[in-house]
Amino acid sequence: MMKVMIVEDEELILQGIRNIIDWEALGLKVIHLAHDGIEALKMWEQEPVHIVVTDISMPEMDGLTLLREIRKREEHVRFIILTGYDEFAYAREAVRLDVENYILKPVDEEELKRQLRETVEKLREMDKKKIGYIDEKARWLHFLNGTSGKESGDFLPFAEMLGLSPEVGRYYTAVMKWNTNGLKEKKITDMILELKKEERLRIVHLPPDSLLMILEEKSVKQAGAQETGMDEDQVQEYFAELQNEIESRFNIMTFVCVGASFQNIEELPKAYRCARKLQKYLIIEGYGSCISQKQIQNRKTESVHMDEAGLRKSVLKKEKEAAVDYIEDLFINNIRKEASVSSLYQTAVRTAMLLEDLKKEYKLDSGSFHDLPELMETIFSADDIQGIKAVFIAEITEIIGRMHEADSCYTPVVRQIITEVQNHYKEDMNLKTLAYKYHMNASYLGQLFQKEVGCSFAQYLNNTRNGIAKDLILNTNMKINDIARQAGYPDTSYFYRKFKQSYGVSPASLREMKKY
């Protein structure tokens, strides 16, 4: 059943409209009753409806404003306007906004029923047209992908739909793809209607985000020679200019691939597929580009040089900035220098495999990572190179973060020592007494700790104590001397010196910055 919302600020009238109509008999169901436009808009966003019956004059947001706001979100919602004002200005505005009707109060039951029936029928007709439109597009896709019949007669309907004449020398194909993010359907419709005004251009919409464009040949007169057809550069220039005009006028980001030319309708699928193959270059070129086969035929196919050892070293040393900078340089600076799409994917796969090896080597739990198949799927479905780069940066950041966690990369004895520090940092402890406790050579334990944690035991102890002190300075009003003792520094002057070495400011200066 189709859904209805009634909007009326007078409760008596609202309930009256709800009760005088047998909604179910009309194939309708009232799911929202609202008292003003703001309340109605909130309800519609929670659960959209097909038909809105609304008063015009309401507090907070009137009916026509509500209409405009809902139409921004969904163009096919139908409106029946109710009002007690028999004024031409309201009626004129309502008609301009494409409402179903303009009914005066008090509401006539039979008139409202009639308008509701007509609105339901209109919605059904719209659905039928939409289904027919989808069927037509499916036929086009079968034809263009070479899966329809092969007899010459099977091609004729497509030639007739396009208005292609056998007397024209040649036609040139291109495929336009657009970025659908935040794009309204009406803007696409307006763009297609504008393109159809081009006398030499034929358009086929291939939902959800592409157009097949067919350009009729135009003879070009060369100096001192006979007229000739357009060459590939001239065809690309035409589509590039058309792209610039469309993007500037409708604020739509597009990517245009110029395919092959053809003479007979039977050759159109092959020309179309030539253009479609170029769409994979969107990931390198990005939206706003117009490319042709000629333009990419000399692209290098060999692998881009990748310093796998250097990237591995940066990650293992937990040098996040260096690793991220390398990925940025690899995917943004190196690959854009006349690389082919295959080169990009080869580099991406090698990077993914390297990160997978690191995760396995350090036994990092896969719960917070993409597994390798997911990572591959993300790479191959990305629209642009920025998306691939962002995925790798996120993976590297997570890997380095996890490598900092003790359970991921510390041996049992080092984990035990770290636990000792966390639990007993206020006590007088040193590596010699800990080595004795764990029956180890003090020198060997010091080397092991330095290797795994990245700093000496003494430095780690001081860092832990300074972190505790910093939190107490920023989050309490304790005196600095008391904080020093709480953090495990019996000597306040020694505490000041170590704290400043860690944070670059003295405890008192940090307290002053906090302005207690």
N, C-alpha and C positions, 0 to 999 in steps of 0.2 A: 504494500500500500504506500501511496505517496504521503509524505509528511507535511504537516501544516503548522505554522505559528501564527497566533493572533496577538496583535499588539494594540492596546487601548488603555488610556490612563483612567477612564471611569470604570470602576469595578462592575457596576450594574450592566453597562453595555458590553463589557468584556464577557461576562458570564452569559448574557443574553445571546450573543453571537455564537458562543460555544454550544448553547443548548437548543437553538432553533433549527439547526441543520443536522440531518442524519448523515454524518460524515462518512460512516462506513459504507452506506449505500452508494456514495460517490467514489468509493475506492480511496478514501482519504482517512488520515488519522491525525488528530490534533495532539502534538507532543509538547508544545510550549505555549504558555499564557504569560505575556509580559505587559508591564504597565508604562514603560517608556522605551525610547530607542536604545539607551545604554544597557538596560537590563536585557532587552531583546538581542542585542549584538553579542553579549556574553553567552546567552543561551544558544545562539546560533553557532558560535565557535565551539561550544561543548558538543553539540549535535546538530549539524546542518539540516535544513528542511528544503522541500521542493517549492512550496508556496508560502508567501507571507501576506496575511490580511492585516493591514495596519491603518490606524488613524494618521492624519497628517499633523494636526496640532497637538503636541505633547510636550511636557516639561523635559528638561535635560537634553534630549535629542529628538527632533521631529521625525516624521515618517519619511520625508524625502531624503534627509541626511542619512537615516538608517538604510534606505535603499542604496544610496551611493556607496556606503561603507561595505554592505554585503556584496554589492556587485564588484567591488575591488577584489573580493575573495573568491567569488563564484559568479560567473557571468550569466549562467542559465537559470538562476532562481527567478521565479515569476512573482509579481506583486499585484495585489488588488488594493487600491487606495480608498479609504473611507474618510469623509470629512463633512462637517456641518456648514462649510463655507462654499457657497456657490459662486466662486470667483474664477474668472478666466485665467488669471496668472497661475493659480495652482494647477488647473487642468492643463495648461500649456506646458508647464514644467514636468508634470507627470507623463504626458505624452512623449516629451523629449527624452525622458528617462526610460521609455519602453515599458510602461506598466500595462497590465492586462485591461484594467478599466478604472474609472474614477466614479465611485458611487457616493451619493449624498445620503446623509443621515436625515431622518431615521432610516435604518437599513431595511430595505424591502427583501423579505425572505426569498421570494421567487427570483428576484433579480440577482441576489447573491448566489443562489443555486445555479442559475444560468451561467454566471461568470465563472463559477468554480468548474462546471462541466467543460466549458470552453477552454479553460486553463489546463485541465487535465488532458484534454484532447491535444492541445498544442504541445504539451510536454511529451506525449506519446509520439507525436509526429517528429519532434526533435530527436527522440530516441531512435526512431526508424531511420531517419536521415543519417544519424551517427553510425548505425549498424551498416547501412548501405555504403557509407564513406569508408568504413573499415574494410568491408568486402572488396571495394574497388582498389584500395591500397594493397590488399593481399594479392589481388590479380596482378597488379603492377610488379610487386616483389617477385612473384612466381615468374613473370615474363623476364624481368631484368636479371634474375639469377639463373635463367636458362632452364627452368623446371617446367615451363608450360609447353604446349604442343609445338612440334617442329615443322608442321605443314605451313606453306606460305600464307594460306588463308587465315591461319591463327594470328598472324601478325597485323593484319589489316585493321582490326578494331583499334589497336594502339596507335597506328598511324593516323586514323581518323580522329581519335580523341586529342591527339597533339596537333592536328592540322598540318601534318607534314606533306609537302608536295614533292613528287618525284622530279619535278622540273627544276627544283633548287639544286645547285651543284653539290654542296656539302653542308653538313651540320656538325657543330662542335659541342662536346659534352663537358659538363662540370658538375661536381657535387658540393653543395654547401652544407656544412654542419654547424650548429650553433650551441653555445653554452646555455643549458636549460636552467641553471641555478637562479632561482628567484624570478624566472621569466613568466609573465602572464600569457595565457592563450591568445588574448585579444591582440597583443603586440605581434605575435607570430602571424595571426590572420591579416593584420594591417600590412605587415611586411610582404606577405605573399600577394596580396591585392595590388600593392605598389609594383612589385616585380612583373605582374601580369600586364601592366600597362606598357611594358617594353615591347615594341612592335615585333622585333626579331627574336624574341625570347619565348620559349615554351617552358612551363613549370609543372613538375610533378612532386607533390608533397609526400615524403616517405617518413611517416611517424616513427619515433617521436621527435626526432631532432635533425632531419635532413631534407634537402631539396635536390632533385635532379633538375639541372638547368640545361636546356638545349638551345644553342644559338644558331640562327640561320646565317648562312654564309653571306658576306658582303664583299662585293668586288672592290678591289683597291687598284687605283690607277697609278702606275709607276711612270716616272719621267721618261719620255721618249719610248715607251713600250705599251703593249696592250694591257688591258685590265686583267688582274690576276686575283685569286682568292687570298684569304688571310693566311699568314703563316702563324706558327705556334706562339711566337713572341707577341704578335698582335692580338691573338685570342686571349692569352694570359693577361695582357694589358687591359683588354675589355673587361674581363671578369674581376680584375683587381680594382678597377675604377668603380665598377658596380658594387663591389664589396665595401669600399670606402664610403660610398654614398649611403648604403644601407646601414652600416655601423654608426655613422654620424647622425643619421636621421632618426633611427629607431633605438639607438643605444643598445644594440645587440652584438655580442662578440661572436664572430664567425671564423670558420676555417674553410677555405675553398681549394678543391683539387680539380685541376683541369685534366680531363681524360683525352681519349682519342677522338678523331673525327669519324663520320660515317656518311654514306650516301643512301643506303637502303635501310628500312626499318628493321630488317633481319640482323643488321650489324649493330644496332643500338645496345643490346645486352652486353656485347663484348666491349664496346666503348665505355659503357657505364662501369663495368667491372674494372677497367683500367683506372678510372678515376677513384673507385672505392679502395683499390690497393694502396693508393697514395695517402689515404686517411690515417694510416699508421704513423705518418710523419707528424701528426698533430703533437705527439708526445715530445718531439724535438723542437718543432717550429713554433708551437703555441697558437692560440687564437689570434686573429688579426692578420694571419698569413694567407697568401695565395700561391700555390706551387703547381708545377707541371712535371711530367715525366722527364722532360729535357733538363729541368733544373736539378733533379736528384740523380740522374743516371751516372754521374761521375763521383758520387759520394764514396768515400773509402769504406770498405767492408772489413778491413782488418781490425783486430781488437785494439781498443784504446789502451795506452800504457797505464798500468796500474801498479803502484808500489804496495803490494800486499804485505810485504814484510814490515814496511814502515807503518802502515795502518794497524797491523797486529801489535806492533811494539807500543804504539800510542795507547791502544786500548788496555794492554796488559799493564802498562805503567800508570793506568787510570788518568791519563792526560786527556780529559774530555775536550777541552778547547782545541787542542791540536788535532784530535780525531775528527771533530766536527768541521774544522777548517779544511781538512783534507777532503772530506766528502763534498763539501761545498765546491771546492776547486775542481774535483774530479767530475762531478755531474753538471756543473754550470759552466765552467770555463773550457775544459778539455773536450767534452763531448759535442759542444756546439760548433766546433771548428770542422765543418764539412764532414761530420761523421754520419754513418748510415744508421738506420733504426736497429739493424742487427748488431752493430757495434755497441749501441746503448744497452741492449738486452744482454749481450755477452758480459759486459762490465757489471751490470746489475746482478746477474746470476753469480758471478765470481764473488762479488761483495757479500751476497746473501750466504753463500757457502762458507766464506771466511767467518762470518759472524756465527753461523751454525756450529762450526768447529770449535770456536771459543766457548760457546755455551756448553757443548758436550765435554770439552776438556776440563772445565771448571765445575762441571756437574751442577749447572744453574738450573733451578726448577723452571720448567717450561710454562708454568701457569700464567705468568705475566708477560710472556713473549708471544709473538707470532711463531707458530711452528713453520718449518720450511715450506710445506705446501701452501699455507696461508700467505706467507711472504711472497711466494712466486705469483699467486693469484692477485695480490695487491699490486705487484709490479706490472703485470701484464694488463691489468684493468685500469691503470692510472691514465688520466687524460693528458697530463703534461709531466715534464721532467721534474718540476718542483715537487709534485706529489711523491715521486720515487725518492727524491732527496730527503723529504720530510720523514718518510718511513724509516730510512736508514739512520737518520739522526736520532729518531725516537728509540730505535733498537739499541744503538750504541750508548745512548744516555742511560737506558735501563740496564744494560750489561755492566757498565762501569759502576753504576749505583749498587748493583747486586754484588759486584766483586769487592765492594767495601764492607759488605756484611761478613761478619766473622764466620758464620756457619758455611759460607760458600767456599772460602779459600784458605782458612787457617787449619793448621794441624791441631790435633787434640791438646797438646801441651800448651800451644800458644793461646788457644781458646780458654784454657784453664787460667792462664796468667791474666788474660784480659778480664775474665770474670772476677779474679782476685782484686784487680784494680778498681773495677766498677763497684764492688761491694765493700772494699776496705781502703779506699783512697785516702782516708784521714789518718791511717796508721803509718808508722815509719816502716817503709818497705824498700827493698832494693833487689837487684837481679841476683846477687850472691846468695841471699837468704832463700829466694824463690828456687834457685837452682838446687840448693841443698834439700829443700822441701820435696822437689820432684826428682831427686836423685840424678841430676844432670850436671855436666860440666858447664860452669858459668859462662865461659867464653863461647862455647858452642851454642848455648841457649841465647846469648846476646845476638850472635850472627843470625840464628834462625828467626828470632823476633824481628830484627831489622829487615830481613829479606821479605817476610810475609806481611808485616804491618806497614813497612815503608819508613819507619823512624825508629830511633833507639827506645829502649824501655824507659829510660829517664825522661825522654821527651814526651812519650805517650802518657806517663804518669802526670807530668806537668800540664799537658794539654787537657787531661781529664779534670784535674783540680781547677784549672783556669776556667773551664767550661762551667763547672759548678759555681764558681765564684761569680762569673759573669751573670748567670741566671739570678743569683741572690742580689747582686747589685741592681739589676734592672727590675726585679719583681718584689723586692722587700725594702723595708726601711732600716734593716740591720746596720749597725756601725761597721766600718771597713775592717777594724781590728777583729771584730767577732766573725765577720765573713772569712777573713784569712784563716782563722782557727777552724771554722766549719769546713773549709775546703781542704784542710790538711796542712796548712802552713803555720807552724808555731811562731815563726819569725816574720813580722809584718813587713819589714824592709825587703826581705828576700821575696816575699809575695809580690810587692810592688814591682820589683825588677822582673820577675818571671811573667807577671801579668802583662806588663808593657811590651815585653818581647813577643808575646803571643798576639796582642790586639793593637799595638801601636799607640795606645793611650793608657794613662794610669787609671787605677780603679776610681780615684776621686774625680778625674776628668769625665769618666763614663757616667758616674753618678750625677755630675753637674749637667751633662747632656740630657739626662732623663728628667731633670728639673723636678725633683720631689718637692 
